[in-house]
Amino acid sequence: MNQSEPDRPVAMPAPARRRAIAFIVLIGCVSLFADMTYEGGRSVAGPFLGMLGASAVIVSVVAGLGEFLGYGVRYLSGRAADRSGRYWTIMGAGYLINLLAVPLLAFAWSWPVAMLLLITERLGRAIRAPIRGAMLSHAASQTGAGWGFGLHAALDQTGGLAGPLLVAGLLALGEGYHRSFALLLIPALASLAVLAAARIFYPDPRQLALPRTRVELAAWPGFGRLFRADTVAAALIGAGFADFALIAFHLTGAGIVPPAWIPLLYALAMTMEGVAALVLGWLLDRVGTMVMPMAVVVAALAVPLVFLGGPAAAVVGAGLWGIGTATQDTVFHALLSRYLPQDRRATAYGLFDAVRGTAWLVGSVVLGLLYGVSLPGLVAASLVLQLAALPVLLLRERH
């Protein structure tokens, strides 16, 4: 039996759609406050590690290892959730670890301690991410996967904008890195409070999903050809995608922008991610998967701009970097929800992210090493890896 895109979901009454939208908005508010916390901390992670004595290779490896764990563990947590049915419990534990690790950076006075906390934050994010993605996919079946995931991403990146701006303001007032991290406890607690409310109002989000007219295919070989193609494409993009920590390290270390600009550039990237997620999600629902190659090409241009250009190029590059994160974290997940089996969706999201995270780690180490050898070499390697995903995406429909 050949795999194809799934049939359209069966239509459901308007109240069910409104309830699904309300769930997306509620989880979006959880993500808004969560992003204020960890994106606020992440926006200055590179300069913070540099201040504590870390080198460019260490910064890149920390970022890559954090992403590896942050994606690699997702398969285990997703599978555990699908097997046990304890979606809210496992996701709640992930949020606790994810959010509380950031304020604890206020007590980090050496780069190994900071590294441990930054990796712990990514680990917590890994535990909850595939479960949240699966929950959203059920609700997004009522709205169109692209639009539903895009709406969540827009709320998510509102926090991604607010967090770095908050940190930038605190640094401008002379609060310093450590006190800024401590104050991020406030949005962390707000996120956990909204999460508790979501658990009360929606004890089983799977009930939000539209029934489908047929059963989709379901195992790594059994999630299907489209799943394999999309996973390989995402892995290639992830391997060539420079982490913002390395970008920030370069921009400040080379004197291209002052340190106070870094959280502002990150806020710009988060804004572009939110806008791009809505636009690309809308286009995915209406014109189909051809939007993916176009987004990859545009996002790949971020690397030569930030590593080879001046201040103006860095601003443009930060915006394009945000489009790249929207493509990887939102549009791919919306695309996967079209054909993944509902009862194993958290497992599939986890497996997808585990492969992507492994590629991200390898790519981060390579890019970190190239940074100390040749910036043009770093740019070339990044472009080759990301653009290698294009034939995979262009040919995925033709077999």
C-alpha positions as CSV (number, residue, x, y, z in Angstrom):
1,M,0.0,0.0,0.0
2,N,1.4,3.4,-1.0
3,Q,1.4,6.2,1.4
4,S,-0.2,9.4,0.5
5,E,-1.4,12.5,2.3
6,P,-4.3,11.6,4.5
7,D,-7.9,12.3,3.5
8,R,-9.5,15.5,4.8
9,P,-10.9,15.3,8.4
10,V,-14.6,14.8,8.9
11,A,-16.3,18.2,9.6
12,M,-17.4,18.9,13.1
13,P,-19.8,21.4,14.7
14,A,-18.6,25.0,15.3
15,P,-18.6,24.7,19.1
16,A,-16.0,22.0,18.9
17,R,-13.8,24.2,16.7
18,R,-14.2,27.1,19.1
19,R,-13.2,24.8,22.0
20,A,-10.1,23.7,20.0
21,I,-9.1,27.3,19.2
22,A,-9.5,28.1,23.0
23,F,-7.1,25.3,23.8
24,I,-4.6,26.5,21.3
25,V,-4.7,30.0,22.7
26,L,-4.4,28.6,26.3
27,I,-1.4,26.5,25.5
28,G,-0.1,29.5,23.5
29,C,-0.2,31.5,26.7
30,V,1.7,28.8,28.5
31,S,4.3,29.1,25.8
32,L,4.3,32.9,25.9
33,F,5.4,33.0,29.5
34,A,7.7,30.1,29.1
35,D,9.4,31.8,26.1
36,M,9.8,35.0,28.1
37,T,11.8,32.9,30.6
38,Y,14.1,30.7,28.5
39,E,14.4,32.8,25.4
40,G,15.2,35.8,27.6
41,G,18.0,33.7,29.1
42,R,19.1,32.1,25.8
43,S,19.4,35.6,24.1
44,V,22.5,36.3,26.2
45,A,23.8,32.8,26.7
46,G,26.7,33.3,24.3
47,P,28.0,36.5,25.8
48,F,27.3,35.2,29.3
49,L,29.4,32.1,28.7
50,G,32.1,34.3,27.1
51,M,32.2,36.6,30.2
52,L,32.7,33.5,32.4
53,G,35.7,32.5,30.2
54,A,34.3,30.0,27.7
55,S,35.8,29.9,24.2
56,A,34.0,29.9,20.8
57,V,34.3,26.1,20.6
58,I,32.9,25.7,24.1
59,V,30.0,28.0,23.3
60,S,29.2,26.1,20.1
61,V,29.5,22.7,21.8
62,V,27.3,23.8,24.7
63,A,24.6,25.0,22.2
64,G,24.9,21.8,20.1
65,L,24.9,19.5,23.1
66,G,21.9,21.3,24.6
67,E,20.0,21.0,21.3
68,F,21.1,17.3,21.0
69,L,19.7,16.5,24.5
70,G,16.8,18.9,23.8
71,Y,15.8,17.0,20.8
72,G,17.3,13.5,21.5
73,V,15.3,12.9,24.7
74,R,12.0,13.8,22.9
75,Y,11.7,10.4,21.5
76,L,11.8,8.8,24.9
77,S,9.4,11.2,26.5
78,G,7.0,11.0,23.6
79,R,7.0,7.3,23.6
80,A,6.6,7.2,27.4
81,A,3.6,9.5,27.1
82,D,2.0,7.5,24.4
83,R,2.5,4.2,26.3
84,S,1.4,5.4,29.7
85,G,-1.2,8.0,28.7
86,R,0.2,10.3,31.4
87,Y,0.6,13.2,29.0
88,W,0.0,16.1,31.5
89,T,2.2,14.6,34.2
90,I,5.2,14.1,32.0
91,M,4.7,17.5,30.2
92,G,4.4,19.2,33.6
93,A,7.6,17.7,34.8
94,G,9.3,19.0,31.6
95,Y,8.1,22.5,32.1
96,L,9.3,22.6,35.7
97,I,12.8,21.6,34.7
98,N,12.8,23.8,31.6
99,L,11.7,26.9,33.4
100,L,13.4,26.7,36.8
101,A,16.8,26.1,35.3
102,V,16.9,29.6,33.9
103,P,16.5,31.6,37.1
104,L,19.1,29.4,38.7
105,L,21.7,30.9,36.3
106,A,21.7,33.8,38.8
107,F,23.9,31.5,40.9
108,A,26.3,30.5,38.1
109,W,29.7,32.1,38.5
110,S,31.7,29.7,36.2
111,W,31.1,28.5,32.7
112,P,30.8,24.7,33.6
113,V,27.9,25.5,36.1
114,A,26.3,27.8,33.5
115,M,26.7,25.1,30.9
116,L,25.1,22.5,33.1
117,L,22.1,24.7,33.7
118,L,21.7,25.7,30.1
119,I,21.8,22.0,29.1
120,T,19.3,21.2,31.9
121,E,16.9,23.9,30.5
122,R,17.1,22.2,27.0
123,L,16.5,18.8,28.7
124,G,13.3,20.0,30.3
125,R,12.1,21.5,27.0
126,A,12.8,18.1,25.4
127,I,10.6,16.2,27.9
128,R,7.5,18.3,27.3
129,A,7.9,19.3,23.6
130,P,6.6,16.2,21.8
131,I,3.7,16.0,24.1
132,R,2.7,19.6,23.6
133,G,3.1,19.1,19.8
134,A,0.8,16.1,19.9
135,M,-1.8,17.9,21.9
136,L,-1.7,20.9,19.6
137,S,-2.0,18.6,16.5
138,H,-5.3,17.3,17.8
139,A,-6.7,20.7,18.3
140,A,-5.2,22.0,15.0
141,S,-7.1,19.4,13.1
142,Q,-10.1,21.6,13.6
143,T,-8.5,24.7,12.2
144,G,-6.0,23.5,9.6
145,A,-2.7,22.3,10.8
146,G,-0.7,25.1,9.4
147,W,-2.9,27.8,10.9
148,G,-3.3,26.1,14.2
149,F,0.5,25.6,14.7
150,G,1.1,29.1,13.4
151,L,-1.3,30.6,15.9
152,H,0.4,28.9,18.7
153,A,3.8,29.9,17.4
154,A,2.7,33.6,17.2
155,L,1.7,33.5,20.9
156,D,4.9,31.6,21.7
157,Q,7.1,34.1,20.0
158,T,5.3,37.1,21.6
159,G,7.0,35.7,24.7
160,G,10.1,35.1,22.6
161,L,10.1,38.8,21.9
162,A,9.2,40.0,25.4
163,G,11.9,38.0,27.2
164,P,14.9,39.3,25.3
165,L,13.5,42.8,25.5
166,L,13.1,42.5,29.2
167,V,16.7,41.2,29.6
168,A,17.9,44.0,27.3
169,G,16.2,46.6,29.4
170,L,17.6,45.1,32.6
171,L,21.1,45.1,31.2
172,A,20.7,48.7,30.0
173,L,19.7,49.6,33.6
174,G,22.9,48.0,34.8
175,E,21.3,45.0,36.5
176,G,23.9,42.6,35.0
177,Y,23.4,39.1,33.8
178,H,22.9,37.4,37.2
179,R,20.1,39.6,38.5
180,S,18.4,39.5,35.1
181,F,18.3,35.8,35.2
182,A,16.8,35.9,38.7
183,L,14.0,38.2,37.6
184,L,13.0,35.7,34.9
185,L,11.5,33.6,37.7
186,I,8.4,35.8,37.5
187,P,7.3,34.7,33.9
188,A,8.4,31.1,34.8
189,L,5.8,30.9,37.6
190,A,3.1,32.5,35.4
191,S,3.7,29.8,32.8
192,L,3.3,27.1,35.3
193,A,0.1,28.6,36.7
194,V,-1.5,28.8,33.2
195,L,-0.4,25.2,32.5
196,A,-2.2,24.1,35.7
197,A,-5.4,25.8,34.4
198,A,-5.1,24.1,31.0
199,R,-4.8,20.8,32.8
200,I,-8.1,21.5,34.6
201,F,-10.1,22.6,31.6
202,Y,-8.8,20.1,29.1
203,P,-8.0,16.8,30.9
204,D,-7.8,14.9,27.6
205,P,-6.9,17.1,24.6
206,R,-7.1,14.0,22.3
207,Q,-10.9,14.5,22.4
208,L,-10.4,17.7,20.4
209,A,-9.2,15.8,17.3
210,L,-11.4,15.4,14.3
211,P,-12.1,11.8,13.2
212,R,-10.4,10.9,10.0
213,T,-12.0,9.0,7.1
214,R,-9.3,6.3,7.1
215,V,-6.5,4.9,9.2
216,E,-3.0,6.3,8.5
217,L,0.1,4.1,8.4
218,A,2.0,3.6,11.5
219,A,7.6,2.5,13.4
220,W,10.5,4.3,11.8
221,P,9.9,2.3,8.7
222,G,6.2,2.3,9.5
223,F,5.6,6.0,10.0
224,G,6.0,6.1,6.3
225,R,8.0,7.4,3.4
226,L,6.9,11.0,3.9
227,F,8.0,10.9,7.5
228,R,11.4,9.6,6.5
229,A,11.8,12.3,3.8
230,D,10.8,15.1,6.1
231,T,13.0,13.8,8.9
232,V,16.1,13.7,6.6
233,A,15.4,17.2,5.2
234,A,15.0,18.6,8.7
235,A,18.2,16.9,9.9
236,L,20.2,18.4,7.0
237,I,18.8,21.9,7.8
238,G,19.5,21.4,11.5
239,A,23.1,20.3,10.8
240,G,23.8,23.5,8.9
241,F,21.8,25.9,11.1
242,A,24.2,28.0,13.2
243,D,23.0,28.4,16.8
244,F,22.3,31.9,18.0
245,A,24.8,31.5,20.8
246,L,27.6,31.2,18.3
247,I,26.2,34.1,16.3
248,A,26.0,36.3,19.4
249,F,29.6,35.2,20.4
250,H,30.8,36.3,16.9
251,L,29.0,39.6,16.8
252,T,30.2,40.7,20.2
253,G,33.7,39.2,20.0
254,A,34.4,40.7,16.6
255,G,33.0,44.0,17.7
256,I,30.4,44.1,15.0
257,V,27.6,45.1,17.5
258,P,27.8,46.1,21.2
259,P,26.7,43.5,23.7
260,A,23.5,45.5,24.5
261,W,22.3,44.8,20.9
262,I,22.4,41.0,21.3
263,P,19.1,40.6,23.1
264,L,17.5,43.1,20.8
265,L,18.6,41.1,17.8
266,Y,17.3,37.9,19.4
267,A,14.0,39.7,20.0
268,L,13.9,40.6,16.3
269,A,14.5,37.0,15.4
270,M,11.7,35.8,17.7
271,T,9.3,38.4,16.2
272,M,10.2,37.2,12.7
273,E,9.7,33.6,13.8
274,G,6.2,34.4,15.1
275,V,5.2,36.3,11.9
276,A,6.8,33.6,9.6
277,A,5.0,30.8,11.5
278,L,1.6,32.4,10.8
279,V,2.4,33.2,7.2
280,L,4.1,29.9,6.3
281,G,1.4,27.9,8.2
282,W,-1.3,29.7,6.2
283,L,0.5,29.1,3.0
284,L,1.0,25.4,3.9
285,D,-2.7,25.0,4.3
286,R,-3.5,26.7,1.0
287,V,-0.7,26.1,-1.5
288,G,0.9,22.9,0.0
289,T,4.4,21.8,0.7
290,M,6.1,23.8,-2.0
291,V,6.3,26.6,0.6
292,M,9.0,24.6,2.4
293,P,11.8,24.8,-0.2
294,M,11.3,28.5,-0.5
295,A,11.5,29.0,3.2
296,V,14.7,27.0,3.4
297,V,16.4,29.1,0.8
298,V,15.4,32.4,2.4
299,A,16.5,31.2,5.9
300,A,19.9,29.9,4.7
301,L,20.9,33.4,3.7
302,A,21.1,34.3,7.4
303,V,24.5,32.7,7.9
304,P,26.6,34.7,5.3
305,L,24.9,37.9,6.5
306,V,25.7,37.4,10.2
307,F,29.2,36.0,9.8
308,L,30.5,38.0,6.9
309,G,28.7,41.3,7.1
310,G,28.5,44.4,9.2
311,P,25.9,45.7,11.7
312,A,23.2,46.2,9.0
313,A,23.7,42.7,7.7
314,A,23.5,41.3,11.2
315,V,20.1,42.9,11.7
316,V,18.8,41.4,8.4
317,G,20.5,38.0,9.2
318,A,18.8,37.9,12.6
319,G,15.4,38.3,11.0
320,L,16.1,35.5,8.4
321,W,17.4,33.3,11.3
322,G,13.9,33.7,12.8
323,I,12.3,32.5,9.6
324,G,14.6,29.4,9.8
325,T,13.5,28.5,13.3
326,A,9.8,28.9,12.3
327,T,10.4,26.5,9.4
328,Q,12.0,23.9,11.6
329,D,9.9,24.2,14.7
330,T,6.5,25.1,13.4
331,V,6.0,24.3,9.8
332,F,7.6,20.9,9.9
333,H,5.5,19.9,12.9
334,A,2.3,21.1,11.1
335,L,3.3,19.1,8.1
336,L,3.9,15.9,10.1
337,S,0.5,16.1,11.7
338,R,-1.1,15.6,8.3
339,Y,-0.2,11.9,8.2
340,L,1.0,10.7,11.6
341,P,-1.2,8.2,13.5
342,Q,-3.0,10.0,16.4
343,D,-2.3,7.3,19.0
344,R,1.5,7.4,18.3
345,R,1.9,11.1,17.5
346,A,4.0,12.0,20.5
347,T,6.4,9.2,19.7
348,A,6.7,10.3,16.1
349,Y,7.3,13.9,17.0
350,G,10.0,12.7,19.5
351,L,11.7,10.5,17.0
352,F,11.7,13.3,14.4
353,D,13.3,15.7,16.9
354,A,15.8,13.1,18.1
355,V,17.2,12.7,14.6
356,R,17.2,16.4,14.0
357,G,18.9,17.1,17.4
358,T,21.6,14.6,16.7
359,A,22.3,16.3,13.3
360,W,22.3,19.7,15.1
361,L,24.9,18.5,17.6
362,V,27.3,17.2,14.9
363,G,26.7,20.4,12.8
364,S,27.3,22.7,15.8
365,V,30.7,21.0,16.6
366,V,31.7,21.3,13.0
367,L,30.7,24.9,12.7
368,G,32.3,25.7,16.0
369,L,35.6,24.3,14.9
370,L,35.4,26.0,11.5
371,Y,34.8,29.3,13.3
372,G,38.3,29.3,14.6
373,V,39.8,28.3,11.2
374,S,37.8,30.1,8.5
375,L,34.6,32.1,8.5
376,P,34.1,31.6,4.7
377,G,34.5,27.9,5.4
378,L,31.9,28.0,8.1
379,V,29.5,29.8,5.8
380,A,30.1,27.4,2.9
381,A,29.5,24.3,5.1
382,S,26.3,25.8,6.5
383,L,24.9,26.6,3.1
384,V,25.8,23.2,1.6
385,L,24.1,21.3,4.5
386,Q,21.0,23.4,4.5
387,L,20.5,23.5,0.7
388,A,21.1,19.8,0.5
389,A,17.6,19.5,2.0
390,L,16.0,21.0,-1.2
391,P,16.1,17.9,-3.4
392,V,14.6,15.9,-0.6
393,L,11.7,18.3,-0.1
394,L,11.2,18.7,-3.9
395,L,11.1,15.0,-4.6
396,R,9.1,13.9,-1.5
397,E,5.8,14.0,-3.5
398,R,7.1,12.3,-6.6
399,H,7.6,8.7,-5.5
